[in-house]
Amino acid sequence: MNRLPPYGSALRSRLEWDNYPFFVMVCVGLGAWDKARHWLNHSVDYVPLVLPEGKSPKNYNWPVGNCNIIIDRLSGPGDSVIDDLIIRLLVSGAKKIMLWNKEPETDFLFYWPKVTKC
């Protein structure tokens, strides 16, 4: 069985009490750990998860059922990693996924609706 991503146990515990965050912030890329700590320390409504650099989203169980997700994409990961991550999050039951691109100088959000079959 795959393990939880970093900070995943805190999110899973919160969901066990039906205490859903406003957003789950999935931090990806260079500086992802620092960005996750930022979200952890500055908001009770946003819960961070980290996809460690060089790791595949397939290595983790994503505890995101019925959660709204923002993928906080920092520099580094290629589109194939982001595509893999989106698929994993949808299969794990994410309600809505928004991609926040930081490269090159954009902050566009893209939306994916929840899917029931994949």
C-alpha positions in Angstrom: 0.0 0.0 0.0 1.3 3.5 -0.9 1.9 6.0 1.9 0.4 9.4 2.5 2.1 12.5 1.0 3.8 14.8 3.5 1.2 16.5 5.8 -1.3 13.8 4.7 -2.0 12.4 8.1 -3.1 15.9 9.4 -5.6 16.1 6.6 -6.8 12.6 7.0 -7.4 13.2 10.7 -9.3 16.3 10.0 -11.5 14.6 7.4 -12.3 11.8 9.9 -14.2 14.5 11.9 -15.9 15.9 8.8 -13.9 19.1 9.2 -13.2 19.8 5.6 -10.8 22.6 4.7 -11.7 25.4 2.4 -8.9 24.3 0.1 -6.2 21.6 0.1 -3.1 23.2 -1.2 -0.9 20.6 -3.1 2.5 22.2 -3.3 4.7 21.0 -6.2 8.1 22.0 -7.4 11.1 23.9 -6.1 10.3 25.4 -2.7 7.2 23.2 -2.2 8.2 22.4 1.4 8.5 26.1 2.3 5.3 26.9 0.6 3.5 24.1 2.5 4.8 25.5 5.8 3.5 28.9 4.8 0.0 27.5 4.2 0.2 25.5 7.5 1.3 28.6 9.5 -0.9 31.2 8.0 -4.4 29.7 7.5 -6.7 27.2 9.3 -8.8 27.1 6.1 -6.1 25.8 3.8 -4.4 22.5 4.5 -1.1 21.7 2.6 0.1 18.5 1.0 3.5 18.2 -0.7 4.5 16.2 -3.8 8.3 15.9 -3.1 10.5 16.8 -5.9 11.4 13.9 -8.1 8.6 11.7 -6.7 5.7 10.3 -8.7 2.1 11.1 -7.6 1.6 7.4 -8.0 3.7 6.7 -4.9 1.1 8.2 -2.6 -2.4 7.8 -1.4 -4.1 11.2 -1.6 -6.7 11.7 1.2 -8.7 14.3 -0.7 -12.2 12.8 -1.0 -14.8 15.6 -1.4 -12.1 18.3 -1.0 -11.5 21.3 -3.2 -7.9 21.4 -4.4 -5.5 24.0 -5.5 -2.3 22.7 -7.1 0.3 25.3 -6.2 2.7 24.7 -9.1 6.1 26.2 -8.5 9.0 26.0 -10.9 10.3 22.5 -11.8 7.7 19.8 -12.5 6.9 19.1 -16.1 3.4 18.9 -17.5 3.4 15.1 -17.3 3.9 15.2 -13.5 1.0 17.7 -13.2 -1.2 15.5 -15.4 -0.4 12.5 -13.3 -1.1 14.4 -10.1 -4.5 15.6 -11.4 -5.5 12.1 -12.4 -4.5 10.8 -9.0 -6.4 13.5 -7.2 -9.5 12.9 -9.3 -9.4 9.2 -8.8 -9.0 9.8 -5.0 -12.3 11.7 -5.0 -11.3 15.4 -5.3 -14.3 17.6 -5.7 -12.7 20.3 -7.8 -9.1 20.9 -8.8 -7.6 24.2 -9.8 -4.1 24.6 -11.1 -2.2 27.7 -10.0 0.7 28.1 -12.4 3.6 30.2 -11.2 5.8 29.9 -14.4 6.6 31.9 -16.4 4.6 34.9 -15.1 1.1 33.6 -14.9 -1.4 32.9 -12.3 -4.2 31.4 -14.3 -6.5 28.9 -12.7 -7.8 25.9 -14.6 -10.7 23.8 -13.4 -11.5 20.1 -13.5 -14.8 18.9 -12.2 -15.2 15.8 -10.0 -15.4 12.5 -11.9 -17.1 9.4 -10.6 -15.5 6.9 -13.0 -12.0 6.9 -14.4 
